[in-house]
Amino acid sequence: MRREHTRAELTRKLAPHAASAEALVAVLDALVAKGQLSDARYAEVRARVLARKFGALRVRHDLRTRGVATELVEREAAQAAAGELAHARAIVQRRYAAPAATREERARRTRFLQGRGFSHQTIRAALDDGADEGDADIR
């Protein structure tokens, strides 16, 4: 494998090629027993990669759609949320050189960060961080 896979992903990929559902389950169980297939390891790696560019909400959504167990999703999303503000601030600083000058620009930046899966509190803190006193009327 070039990357980690979840059990659900491998089930979908291998189902058309399996002789029977029981044979597929047996193969997947053998992979889990050998330690070659692990949803926990997949969730950890995937969350770390996503957390560089996205917020905890996006990490949570991505892991859920890939069939990761709820407790693993919540654990990895909580870890992603721990560094979320720093990542949001870094993204804002890289993408925008100056603080928002108008309400429209602030709204545009807010939508951008929402699309990346950051929470409203994080977005507000990240955008307020670069604001100076002259921008107080656009908040």
N, C-alpha and C positions, 0 to 999 in steps of 0.2 A: 504494500500500500504506500502511496505517496503521502498520504495524510491520515490522520485518525478518522474513524467512522463510528457512528453510533450503531447500536444493534438494530434500531429501526431502519437506518439507511441501508445497512447491509442486507436486511431482510427484503427491502424493496428492490435492491439491485440484483440479488441472487434468486429471488422467487421465480422469475421466468425460466431460469436454467436448472432449477432443482428438480430432482426426480419426484419428490413428494414434500409435503409440508413437514412431515416428521423428520425427514433426512436433513432439511434445512435447519430445523431447530437443533438437531443433534450436532451439526457442523458449528453452528453459532455457540452452542453450549461448550463444545470442545475449545473453541477459540477463547472464550471467557475463562475457562479453566486453566488454559496455558498462559493467560495474561496478555494475549495478543489483541484482545478486544475489551475495551473498558469505556463505558459511558462517562465515568468520573474523569478519566484522563482526557477524553475528548472534550468534555465541558471545560476543564481547566485550560487546555491549550486554546480552544476556540474563544473563550472569554478573554484570555490575555491578548489575543490578536485583535479582537474587536474593540477592546477597551482603549486601545491606542487612538482610535478615531471616533468612537461612538460612546454614548452614555449607557447607563445601566438599563434603561428601558429597552434600548435596541438590543443589548446583550441578552436580556431576558426573553425578548420576542424571538430572536434567532435560535436560541437554545430550545425553546418550546417547539418551534416549528420543525426542528430536527429530531424530535422524539426523545429528548433528555428528560429524565425523571424530575418531578417538581422540586423535590428537596435539593437536588444538585443545581437546578436552575436558580433557585433562591439563594443558595450559598455563593454561587459565582456572581450573581447579580449584586449581592451585598458587597463582595470584594471589589467589584467594578465601581460601585457607588462610593467606595472609600476614597478613591483618587479622582472622582468625577470632576470636581471643581477645578483642580489643577489642570486636567486635560482640557476642559472647556475654555479656561483662560488662555492656555497655550494655543488652542485653535483660533480663538478670536484674535490674539496678537499676531499670529502668522498670517491670517487671512485679511485682516483690516489694520491699516497703519495708524489710523486716527480714530478717536471716539466718534460715535454717531452724532451727527450734527442736527438731524431732524427726527421727528417721530417716525416718519416713514422708513428712514434708514435703520432706526432701532427695531422697528417691527420686522424689517427684512432680515436683520441679524437674528432676531428671536426665532423666526420661522426656520432659518437655516439650522440653528442649534436644536430646535424641536425635531427637525427631520433627522438629525443625528442621534436622537434618542436621549437627550438630556432633560432632566426634570425642570419644572418652572423655577424652583428655588435656585437651582444651579445656574440656570440661564440668567436670572436676575442678578445673582452675585457676580457672574462672569462679566456681564455687560456693565454693571455698576462699578466694577473694579477699575476700568479704564476711563470712567467719566470724570470730568473736572467740574468745578463749580458753575461754569457757564452752561452746562447741560442740565441743571437741576429742573428747568421748566419742561423738559421733554420726557420726564419719567412718568 
